[in-house]
Each structure stands twice: as structure tokens, then as C-alpha cells.
């Protein structure tokens, strides 16, 4: 019997666009958006270190500023970095509906800035009684530790849970652990999949 529903955040609850961040910080440096993308996301390795909790928010900010030659305040950097999310209304409605019957958990590869200043802007976050965040667990998906952390916090067995993620590889890890994984493709398809399981 399903008792818990575990959600990924990015492209399931909200879409996100890192280009929004790059465009905003480009006005604080002589480097182009393409150069910033190359430095931050392709060569520095900093986002992964940050989302794994290996470096602090201050270290992340300082190192990005150094590498990209940014003259941006910490407050403006935080606003630019975290203001990249757009709600998926159908998922918001679904979460509120499911919360009346199931224990809900959030399992996300994310950073302190994104969670505190991005995710928490949305009231839907309050419907999750469990949150397993990579920067706190110190492991990112597809590592099994973060999935096990979620199950432990929920107090449920794998077979009592459903996991929803847009990335198939992460869904496969859930399946391997005995969790029923669903790949998010569209809101309509997700509702169909949940109906097949008798969840809604």
C-alpha cells in the first residue's frame, strides 16, 4: 500500500532556467553570457561542489565572483541565482491534494541559496513534511544515500513509496531500491500514472 509520495523539484514542481541567472550577472562583468556559462557550468565544477555541500554559500559566491570577475553584491548575487524558477500550477494543485492522504517528501539536488531563497518562496514547500536536500545530505542523485535518507525520514519502506522525477536515470535508481518510480513527462501523463496506481 502506498503511503508516501516523493517529489523531485526542478522540472516537476517548478521549471528552471539558468540562463536567467547568467543574463542578470552579465551586467556585472565584461564577460559574455556564453563565457559565463562555460566558466560556471562547464569547467569550474562549483555548482556540483555547492549542491553536494562541499563548499559554503560564501565560498561559492566568492569563487564565482573571482572566476567571472564579477562586481556584484552578495544580495544581488543571491537574488539572481535563486530567482530562476517558474511554478508548474498543475503540480502545485496535485501536491495540495495528495497532502490530505499521503506523507509527502521532497528529494532534490539543490543548494542552500536555491532552497532558502528560491524554493521557499512557494507556499507549496510547506506541504512537504520531509525534505532531503543534497547540500545537507552531502550526496547528489543518483547516489543511493539521498534516497535512503528520504525513506528514513519518512519512516516508510521503499515499496510504500512513489518517486516522481523528470530524469529517467534518477527514476531507475528509485526502482532499484524498491521504490515505485515515475518519470515526469507532462502533468497529464503524471496524473494518468498516478490513477493507474490508484493514488488519485
GILINHU-V133903 format. One record per backbone hydrogen bond with DSSP energy under -1.0 kcal/mol. CO is the residue of the C=O (numbers start at 0). NH is the residue of the N-H. E is the energy in kcal/mol with one decimal. If there is no record, write none. Layout:
# GILINHU-V133903
co->CO nh->NH e->E
co->CO nh->NH e->E
This chain:
# GILINHU-V133903
co->2 nh->102 e->-2.6
co->3 nh->161 e->-2.0
co->4 nh->104 e->-2.3
co->5 nh->163 e->-2.6
co->6 nh->106 e->-2.9
co->8 nh->11 e->-1.9
co->8 nh->12 e->-2.9
co->8 nh->13 e->-1.8
co->12 nh->87 e->-2.4
co->13 nh->10 e->-4.2
co->14 nh->85 e->-2.3
co->16 nh->19 e->-1.5
co->17 nh->21 e->-2.1
co->18 nh->22 e->-2.7
co->19 nh->23 e->-1.8
co->20 nh->24 e->-2.3
co->21 nh->25 e->-1.3
co->24 nh->27 e->-2.1
co->25 nh->28 e->-1.0
co->27 nh->70 e->-2.0
co->31 nh->35 e->-2.5
co->32 nh->36 e->-2.5
co->33 nh->37 e->-2.1
co->34 nh->38 e->-2.6
co->35 nh->39 e->-2.9
co->36 nh->40 e->-1.8
co->37 nh->42 e->-1.5
co->38 nh->43 e->-1.8
co->44 nh->48 e->-1.8
co->45 nh->49 e->-2.9
co->46 nh->50 e->-2.7
co->47 nh->51 e->-1.2
co->48 nh->53 e->-2.7
co->49 nh->52 e->-1.3
co->55 nh->59 e->-2.4
co->56 nh->60 e->-2.6
co->57 nh->61 e->-2.8
co->58 nh->62 e->-2.3
co->59 nh->63 e->-2.4
co->60 nh->64 e->-2.4
co->61 nh->65 e->-2.0
co->62 nh->66 e->-2.8
co->63 nh->67 e->-2.5
co->64 nh->69 e->-2.0
co->72 nh->76 e->-2.3
co->73 nh->77 e->-2.5
co->74 nh->78 e->-2.2
co->75 nh->79 e->-2.3
co->76 nh->80 e->-2.9
co->77 nh->81 e->-2.2
co->78 nh->82 e->-1.5
co->81 nh->83 e->-1.2
co->83 nh->16 e->-1.3
co->85 nh->14 e->-2.8
co->87 nh->90 e->-1.2
co->87 nh->91 e->-1.8
co->88 nh->92 e->-2.4
co->89 nh->93 e->-2.0
co->90 nh->94 e->-2.7
co->91 nh->95 e->-1.9
co->92 nh->96 e->-1.9
co->93 nh->97 e->-3.0
co->94 nh->98 e->-2.1
co->96 nh->99 e->-1.1
co->97 nh->100 e->-1.9
co->97 nh->101 e->-2.8
co->102 nh->4 e->-2.5
co->103 nh->128 e->-1.1
co->103 nh->129 e->-1.4
co->104 nh->6 e->-3.1
co->105 nh->131 e->-3.5
co->107 nh->133 e->-2.5
co->110 nh->114 e->-2.4
co->111 nh->115 e->-2.8
co->112 nh->116 e->-2.4
co->113 nh->117 e->-1.4
co->113 nh->118 e->-2.7
co->114 nh->119 e->-2.0
co->117 nh->120 e->-1.4
co->118 nh->121 e->-2.1
co->121 nh->124 e->-1.9
co->122 nh->125 e->-1.6
co->123 nh->126 e->-1.7
co->124 nh->127 e->-1.6
co->129 nh->105 e->-2.3
co->131 nh->107 e->-2.2
co->132 nh->135 e->-1.6
co->132 nh->136 e->-2.7
co->133 nh->137 e->-2.3
co->139 nh->142 e->-2.4
co->143 nh->147 e->-2.5
co->144 nh->148 e->-2.2
co->145 nh->149 e->-1.5
co->146 nh->150 e->-2.2
co->147 nh->151 e->-2.5
co->148 nh->152 e->-2.2
co->149 nh->153 e->-2.1
co->150 nh->154 e->-1.8
co->150 nh->155 e->-1.5
co->156 nh->159 e->-1.8
co->157 nh->160 e->-1.9
co->159 nh->2 e->-3.3
co->159 nh->3 e->-2.2
co->160 nh->179 e->-2.3
co->161 nh->5 e->-3.6
co->162 nh->181 e->-3.1
co->163 nh->7 e->-2.0
co->164 nh->183 e->-2.5
co->166 nh->170 e->-1.6
co->167 nh->171 e->-2.4
co->168 nh->172 e->-1.3
co->169 nh->173 e->-1.5
co->170 nh->174 e->-2.3
co->171 nh->175 e->-2.3
co->172 nh->176 e->-1.6
co->173 nh->178 e->-2.5
co->174 nh->177 e->-1.5
co->179 nh->162 e->-2.5
co->181 nh->164 e->-2.0
co->185 nh->189 e->-2.2
co->186 nh->190 e->-2.1
co->187 nh->191 e->-1.9
co->188 nh->192 e->-2.5
co->189 nh->193 e->-2.4
co->190 nh->194 e->-2.2
co->191 nh->195 e->-2.1
co->192 nh->196 e->-1.0
co->193 nh->198 e->-2.6
co->194 nh->197 e->-1.4
